[in-house]
Amino acid sequence: MLLALDIGNTSIHIGLWNGQELAATWRIGVETEKLPDEYGVLFTSLLATRGFERRQVDACIIGCDVPPLLPTIQAVSRDYFGVEPLVVGHGLRTGMRILYDNPRQLGADRIIDAVGAVHLYGKPCIIVDFGTATVFDAVNAKGEYLGGAIAPGIGIASEALFQRAAMLYRVQIERPPAAIGKNTVTAMQSGILFGYVGLVEGLVARFKEELGGNPKVIATGGWSRQIAAETRCIDIVDPELTLKGLRIIYEMNRE
């Protein structure tokens, strides 16, 4: 079985693949100070909760956007699962030409998402990943990765609002009854949720104009379903896109 690890800034998305079947997924918080044994015990415990044993894992692939954590997770793969992990980065085949000015500045998750989107949904395409940051990526009709846009994520933008505005307080981010809020809570919910919908619609429209054709728009990440429910500009919601992209890249590099 393949253990796929998507390491982001705030969480690690874990997928266990049995061939082309995604057998189980988990999300855990990122803690860079944890030691390999701590993560190793945690990973094996998570497997056990779903009835799996660590000896069933015979391959591992890692996409990591937190460089200090990479050696720790590599050690877990070697010491707890007995496999040398593949790490998405330079030297690993992706089947995608990168037209970014400096590909070394490109987060692994962006390439993984792009590869997954092209293989599953075709090209051209636009991917919107709602994570710590809200990241937009564009792939042209030739299947070439062009670049994209990065905006603050809905969570950290909201947190900045709560912390920096003296008369505003933390609210649960959910759909308000109307765009015109009748009190501070619904006004903030409107500004946060509908404001991000406007951000997504505006950038997707600009991307489509520059890409040409009729690109599909794929949303992934924690807020993908909530945002997609409020706009027609998103065609597909796939919360597991990154894990699917990791499996596809693993198959490309399998010996």
C-alpha positions as CSV (number, residue, x, y, z in Angstrom):
1,M,0.0,0.0,0.0
2,L,1.1,3.5,-0.8
3,L,1.3,6.1,2.0
4,A,0.9,9.6,0.5
5,L,1.7,12.6,2.7
6,D,0.8,16.2,1.8
7,I,2.6,18.4,4.3
8,G,1.2,21.9,4.3
9,N,1.9,24.9,6.6
10,T,-0.8,24.0,9.2
11,S,-1.8,20.4,8.5
12,I,-0.6,17.1,7.1
13,H,-3.1,15.4,4.8
14,I,-2.4,11.6,4.9
15,G,-3.8,9.2,2.3
16,L,-3.4,5.4,2.2
17,W,-3.8,4.0,-1.3
18,N,-4.5,0.4,-2.1
19,G,-3.8,0.4,-5.8
20,Q,-6.1,3.1,-7.2
21,E,-8.5,3.0,-4.2
22,L,-8.1,5.6,-1.5
23,A,-8.5,3.3,1.5
24,A,-8.3,5.9,4.3
25,T,-7.4,9.6,4.9
26,W,-6.4,11.6,7.9
27,R,-5.5,15.2,8.8
28,I,-3.2,16.1,11.6
29,G,-1.6,19.3,12.7
30,V,1.9,20.4,11.7
31,E,4.4,20.5,14.6
32,T,7.9,21.0,13.5
33,E,9.4,20.3,16.9
34,K,8.0,16.8,17.0
35,L,10.7,14.0,16.8
36,P,10.5,11.2,14.2
37,D,9.5,8.7,16.9
38,E,6.6,10.9,17.9
39,Y,5.3,11.1,14.3
40,G,6.0,7.4,13.8
41,V,3.9,6.4,16.8
42,L,1.2,8.8,15.6
43,F,1.1,7.4,12.0
44,T,1.0,3.8,13.1
45,S,-1.7,4.6,15.6
46,L,-3.8,6.2,12.9
47,L,-3.4,3.2,10.7
48,A,-4.5,0.9,13.5
49,T,-7.7,2.9,14.1
50,R,-8.7,1.9,10.6
51,G,-7.6,-1.7,10.9
52,F,-4.3,-1.4,9.0
53,E,-0.8,-2.5,10.1
54,R,2.4,-0.6,9.3
55,R,3.9,-3.7,7.5
56,Q,1.2,-3.3,4.8
57,V,2.8,0.0,3.7
58,D,5.4,-0.8,1.1
59,A,5.8,2.7,-0.6
60,C,5.7,6.3,0.5
61,I,5.5,9.6,-1.4
62,I,5.9,13.0,0.2
63,G,4.9,16.5,-1.0
64,C,6.3,19.0,1.5
65,D,5.9,22.8,1.8
66,V,7.6,22.9,5.2
67,P,11.3,22.2,4.6
68,P,12.3,21.8,8.3
69,L,9.8,19.0,8.7
70,L,10.9,16.9,5.6
71,P,13.9,15.1,7.2
72,T,11.7,14.1,10.2
73,I,9.0,12.6,7.9
74,Q,11.6,10.9,5.7
75,A,13.1,9.3,8.9
76,V,9.6,8.0,9.8
77,S,9.2,6.4,6.4
78,R,12.5,4.6,6.7
79,D,12.4,3.6,10.4
80,Y,8.7,2.8,10.8
81,F,7.7,1.5,7.4
82,G,11.0,0.4,6.0
83,V,10.7,2.2,2.7
84,E,12.7,5.0,1.1
85,P,10.2,7.8,0.3
86,L,9.9,9.6,-2.9
87,V,9.9,13.3,-2.4
88,V,8.2,15.6,-5.0
89,G,10.7,18.0,-6.3
90,H,13.4,18.5,-8.8
91,G,14.5,15.2,-10.4
92,L,11.1,13.5,-10.0
93,R,9.1,13.0,-13.1
94,T,5.8,14.8,-13.3
95,G,5.0,14.8,-17.0
96,M,4.5,18.5,-16.9
97,R,6.6,21.3,-18.3
98,I,7.0,24.1,-15.8
99,L,7.0,27.7,-17.2
100,Y,7.4,29.4,-13.8
101,D,10.3,31.9,-13.8
102,N,12.1,30.1,-11.0
103,P,10.7,26.5,-10.6
104,R,12.6,26.1,-7.3
105,Q,10.3,28.7,-5.8
106,L,7.3,26.7,-6.6
107,G,5.6,24.8,-3.7
108,A,5.3,21.1,-4.2
109,D,1.6,21.1,-3.6
110,R,1.0,23.4,-6.6
111,I,2.7,21.0,-9.0
112,I,0.9,18.0,-7.4
113,D,-2.5,19.7,-7.7
114,A,-1.8,20.6,-11.4
115,V,-0.7,17.1,-12.3
116,G,-3.7,15.6,-10.6
117,A,-6.1,18.1,-12.2
118,V,-4.8,17.5,-15.8
119,H,-4.9,13.7,-15.4
120,L,-8.3,13.6,-13.9
121,Y,-10.1,16.5,-15.5
122,G,-8.2,17.5,-18.6
123,K,-6.6,20.7,-19.9
124,P,-6.6,23.7,-19.8
125,C,-7.6,24.0,-16.2
126,I,-7.5,26.4,-13.2
127,I,-7.0,25.0,-9.7
128,V,-8.0,26.8,-6.6
129,D,-6.6,25.4,-3.4
130,F,-8.1,26.7,-0.2
131,G,-5.5,26.1,2.4
132,T,-3.4,28.3,4.7
133,A,-3.1,30.5,1.6
134,T,-5.7,30.6,-1.2
135,V,-3.6,29.5,-4.2
136,F,-4.7,29.7,-7.9
137,D,-2.8,27.7,-10.5
138,A,-3.1,27.7,-14.3
139,V,-2.4,25.0,-16.8
140,N,-2.6,25.8,-20.5
141,A,-4.1,23.6,-23.4
142,K,-0.6,22.1,-24.0
143,G,-0.6,20.8,-20.4
144,E,2.1,23.3,-19.4
145,Y,2.1,24.8,-15.9
146,L,2.1,28.6,-16.3
147,G,1.9,30.0,-12.8
148,G,-0.8,31.5,-10.7
149,A,-1.7,33.8,-7.8
150,I,-1.4,33.5,-4.0
151,A,-3.8,35.3,-1.6
152,P,-4.1,35.1,2.2
153,G,-6.2,32.1,3.2
154,I,-9.7,32.7,4.6
155,G,-8.6,31.5,8.0
156,I,-5.5,33.7,8.5
157,A,-7.2,36.7,6.9
158,S,-10.1,36.4,9.3
159,E,-7.7,36.0,12.3
160,A,-5.9,39.2,11.3
161,L,-9.3,41.0,11.3
162,F,-10.2,39.7,14.7
163,Q,-6.8,40.6,16.2
164,R,-6.3,44.0,14.7
165,A,-9.8,45.6,14.9
166,A,-10.5,46.6,18.5
167,M,-14.3,46.5,18.3
168,L,-14.5,43.3,16.3
169,Y,-14.4,39.9,17.8
170,R,-14.0,36.3,16.6
171,V,-17.0,34.8,14.9
172,Q,-17.8,31.5,13.4
173,I,-17.3,31.7,9.6
174,E,-20.5,30.5,8.1
175,R,-23.1,31.7,5.5
176,P,-25.0,34.7,6.8
177,P,-28.7,35.1,5.9
178,A,-28.0,37.9,3.6
179,A,-25.1,39.9,2.1
180,I,-26.2,43.0,4.0
181,G,-25.5,42.1,7.6
182,K,-28.0,43.5,10.2
183,N,-25.5,43.1,13.1
184,T,-21.7,42.9,13.6
185,V,-21.7,39.1,13.5
186,T,-23.6,38.7,10.2
187,A,-21.7,41.7,8.7
188,M,-18.4,40.0,9.4
189,Q,-19.6,36.7,8.1
190,S,-20.8,38.4,4.9
191,G,-17.5,40.2,4.4
192,I,-15.4,37.1,5.0
193,L,-17.4,34.5,3.1
194,F,-18.9,36.5,0.3
195,G,-15.7,38.6,0.1
196,Y,-13.7,35.5,-0.6
197,V,-16.3,34.4,-3.2
198,G,-15.7,37.7,-5.0
199,L,-12.0,37.2,-4.8
200,V,-12.3,33.8,-6.4
201,E,-14.7,34.9,-9.1
202,G,-12.5,37.9,-10.0
203,L,-9.3,36.0,-10.3
204,V,-10.9,33.0,-12.1
205,A,-12.3,35.5,-14.7
206,R,-8.9,37.1,-15.2
207,F,-7.2,33.7,-15.5
208,K,-9.8,32.5,-18.1
209,E,-9.3,35.7,-20.1
210,E,-5.5,35.1,-20.2
211,L,-5.7,31.3,-20.8
212,G,-8.4,31.4,-23.5
213,G,-10.5,28.4,-24.4
214,N,-12.8,27.0,-21.8
215,P,-10.7,25.8,-18.8
216,K,-12.3,23.8,-16.1
217,V,-12.0,25.2,-12.6
218,I,-11.2,22.7,-9.9
219,A,-11.4,23.6,-6.2
220,T,-9.7,21.7,-3.4
221,G,-8.7,22.3,0.2
222,G,-10.6,22.9,3.4
223,W,-12.9,25.7,2.3
224,S,-13.6,24.4,-1.2
225,R,-17.1,23.1,-0.6
226,Q,-18.3,26.2,1.2
227,I,-17.0,28.6,-1.4
228,A,-18.1,26.4,-4.4
229,A,-21.7,26.4,-2.9
230,E,-21.8,30.2,-3.4
231,T,-20.5,30.6,-7.0
232,R,-21.0,29.1,-10.4
233,C,-17.4,29.7,-11.4
234,I,-16.2,26.4,-9.9
235,D,-16.9,23.3,-12.0
236,I,-15.5,20.6,-9.8
237,V,-14.8,20.2,-6.1
238,D,-12.2,17.5,-5.2
239,P,-11.0,17.7,-1.6
240,E,-8.6,14.8,-2.2
241,L,-7.0,16.3,-5.3
242,T,-3.5,16.5,-3.8
243,L,-3.5,13.0,-2.6
244,K,-4.7,11.8,-6.0
245,G,-1.9,13.9,-7.6
246,L,0.7,12.2,-5.3
247,R,-0.5,8.8,-6.3
248,I,-0.3,9.7,-10.0
249,I,3.3,11.1,-9.6
250,Y,4.3,8.0,-7.7
251,E,3.1,5.8,-10.6
252,M,5.1,7.9,-13.0
253,N,8.3,7.3,-11.0
254,R,7.7,3.7,-9.9
255,E,10.5,1.4,-10.8
